[in-house]
Every structure is written in structure tokens, then in C-alpha cells.
Amino acid sequence: MTAEPRRTADFDYRLPPELIAQEPLAERSASRLLMVLRADRRVAGADRRTPERASQTGRRDSDTFRQPAMLPGDSRAVEGGVLVDSWFSQLPSLIPAGDLVVLNTTRVRHARLLGTRASGAPAEVLLIHPAADDTWVAMGKPGSALQPGKQVALDAGVSVETVEVLPDGHRRVRFVGASADEAIARFGRLPLPPYITRDPTAADDERYQTVYARLEGSVAAPTAGLHFTTALLDALSAKGVIVSGLDLQVGPGTFKPVEVDDPRHHAMHPERYDIPSRLAGLVEIVREQGGRVWAVGTTVVRALESAAQSDGTIRAGEGETRLMITPGYPFRVVDRLLTNFHLPRSTLLMLVSAFAGHALAMAAYAHAVNRRYRFYSYGDAMVIL
């Protein structure tokens, strides 16, 4: 048995630029779905629980996962599992009644502010989250424009002033001439990811938010959830699937590539999360009854696993996570993962590799490139079973 890879280069792959989705599809759920069936975990996701729980899982697992030919799509055997090309609209057929689907209900803040320096040259500020004394943690460019005492003018009489440079390179800033809420409402723009090479439009205000988004606080969307429609969620509920949510505020670190050779030396930026007591209770009940926990997106995985206790239950309440998941990580809560396709050398791809197994994950990415799947935020989805 070969050791799991630990070098950042092991998570690299070649992506033709034209496969990076620049626009959303006309219909949210019209995306393609790559089903990834793990050979060693296809029907054993709950077996790490107590024997009593594991013995109940038989009624949860239809023959679908044992016989890939029964899945809705074209299948192909690869190292470590089976890949099936399908469509997102088929997702409800994969989730048994009694399983739990967990969503990230965060809403993207219009946190991008464009302004000018004293010289008249352009500058940009990205608000990350509120801080003490009516200030905000932020980042921006160029860095020389965000030095203590300097201001970026948003309009006549309204500016962003840098208070201090924080140890991680972020800035603490304050608004001059208007409150933060007023300035964001007047000047804030939706912060599309850097690989979308166009300005945001009115359509993005809707499509770069999930249909279930609630509390504003993220600088990026939990993109696995962008495929869901209200009708699809209703279909899951009508089938007897339990749907619940948590809130994790997605930070700018989601786009940061791992630049060190050893991923263990990568510094993760903290992200805040809040797990309702109802969800914590549902996780325990579903697991006791032999059901499975489906995470919609890597943000949900990180929140649940950060709050996990040794017996697989989770702590309710607010927290902050710097959890970095790489191959070899022992998942304690999540049994199934729905996710988009992520950047090379990213912590998100490392998490996917940990969940699927490195060889299978990279084979799935190579397959997706070969089959011309659409990548990144507005791209297609994959589900790891």
C-alpha cells in the first residue's frame, strides 16, 4: 500500500482556460454532475460508527452504490472507484429518505470597494468581517495604498482609512464620512472570484447567491449550493430527506493557493461558523438511525469536522476554524460530499482528495477535463459517494 501524498505538487493538474466557467448556466440545476464512487467506502461510510449504528445501514444503502450500471449516466472504472457522468437534476435519486443534507446558508456581502488614492490612482478594498470599535478587517491592493493613516476615497466625503496592518498582512480599516452599512449599500460591489475575468452584473446579484442564503457575511459563495433550486430542495423534503443548514463565513483564503512544498506548513486563514442546536441534534439522530450526513460543499465539511467530538456528534454554537484537511484525515461526521471543481494546489482540492482518496480524486479531475466539464464557481458539480 502506497503512502498518501504530502507534497503540494501532488495536487496539481492542467486545466485549459476555456473550461473555467465565466457565466452561470441559464438554469441552476442544469449543471452536469460527476458521480465518484469510492471502491472501499461505497457502502461503508457509516461503519466507523458504533456497531449498532453500522448494523442499521443496510436499509439505507440501495443496490445503486453496489452496481454502478444502475446509476443514471455513463460509468467508467478508474483506480480506486468508478466515475459516472450524469446531471445535477439526478441528485435526489441518490439520497435515501432519512439521510441528512447540510447546507451553508451564508450570504455573500457586497464587500468589494473601488476607490482612488490621494494621487488619483485606483485602489481596491475587500472587507472581510467587522472588528472592534467600528472597524473592519480588510485586504486590498495595492498594498501601499493601505498603510496606516492613508485613505482610499470612495466618493466626495466618504473614504476608507487604514488603522493598522495586522500580523497576517490583512488591514484593520474604518470608514470616514459614512457608516459601514451606508458605505457598503452605496459603493459595495459583489466580489466575484479572481478567475472570473469580467465585471459583475445585475444577474450575478442573484446567481452568485444560493437560493437559501440568509445571513450576510462571506466574501465568496459556497458554490456547491449554487446548483440547488427551490423545486429540487422541495423534492428532497418530499422524499423524506432531511435538509438543514449552518453558517460558515467564507473568507478570501478559499482562493489562496498553497505555495509551500509541504501542505502542513500552509497557514490557514480563520473562518467563523455557527452551528444551530437543531442541526447538532439532527446529526446525532440521523446517525443513531443509520442514516448518512451529506455535506453540500467543503465549507460544510470544515464546519462539521471542526465541531466534531470523538463519538461523531457535533458541538452546537459559534466557533472559528483553521482546519486544514489533507489525505489521511479521519472524517468523523461527513459521509457524502457534494462539491464543485477546485483550483490546482488549493486546500479545497486537498480536502476532496482526503475524502475520495488521492488517486481517485485526481482521476476524477482528469476525467472532468477530458469530458469538458465546466470548472470553478459557476461550473459543474461532483458528488463523492
Stockholm file with secondary structure:
# STOCKHOLM 1.0

chainA/1-385         MTAEPRRTADFDYRLPPELIAQEPLAERSASRLLMVLRADRRVAGADRRTPERASQTGRRDSDTFRQPAMLPGDSRAVEGGVLVDSWFSQLPSLIPAGDLVVLNTTRVRHARLLGTRASGAPAEVLLIHPAADDTWVAMGKPGSALQPGKQVALDAGVSVETVEVLPDGHRRVRFVGASADEAIARFGRLPLPPYITRDPTAADDERYQTVYARLEGSVAAPTAGLHFTTALLDALSAKGVIVSGLDLQVGPGTFKPVEVDDPRHHAMHPERYDIPSRLAGLVEIVREQGGRVWAVGTTVVRALESAAQSDGTIRAGEGETRLMITPGYPFRVVDRLLTNFHLPRSTLLMLVSAFAGHALAMAAYAHAVNRRYRFYSYGDAMVIL
#=GR chainA/1-385 SS CCCCCCSGGGGCCCCCGGGBCCSCCSSGGGSEEEEEEETTTSSCTTTTSCHHHHHTGGGTCCTTTTCGGGSSSEEEEETTEEEEEEEGGGGGGGSCTTCEEEEECCEECCCEEEEECTTSCEEEEEEEEECSTTEEEEEEESGGGSSTTCEEEEETTEEEEEEEECTTSCEEEEEESSCHHHHHHHHCBCCCCTTSCSCCCHHHHHHTSCTTCCSEEESSCCGGGGGCCHHHHHHHHHHTCEEEEEEECCCGGGGCBCCSSSGGGCCCCCEEEEECHHHHHHHHHHHHTTCCEEEESHHHHHHHHHTBCTTSCBCCEEEEECCCCCTTCCCSSCCEEEEECCCTTBHHHHHHHHHHCHHHHHHHHHHHHHTTCCBSTTSCEEEEC
#=GC SS_cons         CCCCCCSGGGGCCCCCGGGBCCSCCSSGGGSEEEEEEETTTSSCTTTTSCHHHHHTGGGTCCTTTTCGGGSSSEEEEETTEEEEEEEGGGGGGGSCTTCEEEEECCEECCCEEEEECTTSCEEEEEEEEECSTTEEEEEEESGGGSSTTCEEEEETTEEEEEEEECTTSCEEEEEESSCHHHHHHHHCBCCCCTTSCSCCCHHHHHHTSCTTCCSEEESSCCGGGGGCCHHHHHHHHHHTCEEEEEEECCCGGGGCBCCSSSGGGCCCCCEEEEECHHHHHHHHHHHHTTCCEEEESHHHHHHHHHTBCTTSCBCCEEEEECCCCCTTCCCSSCCEEEEECCCTTBHHHHHHHHHHCHHHHHHHHHHHHHTTCCBSTTSCEEEEC
//
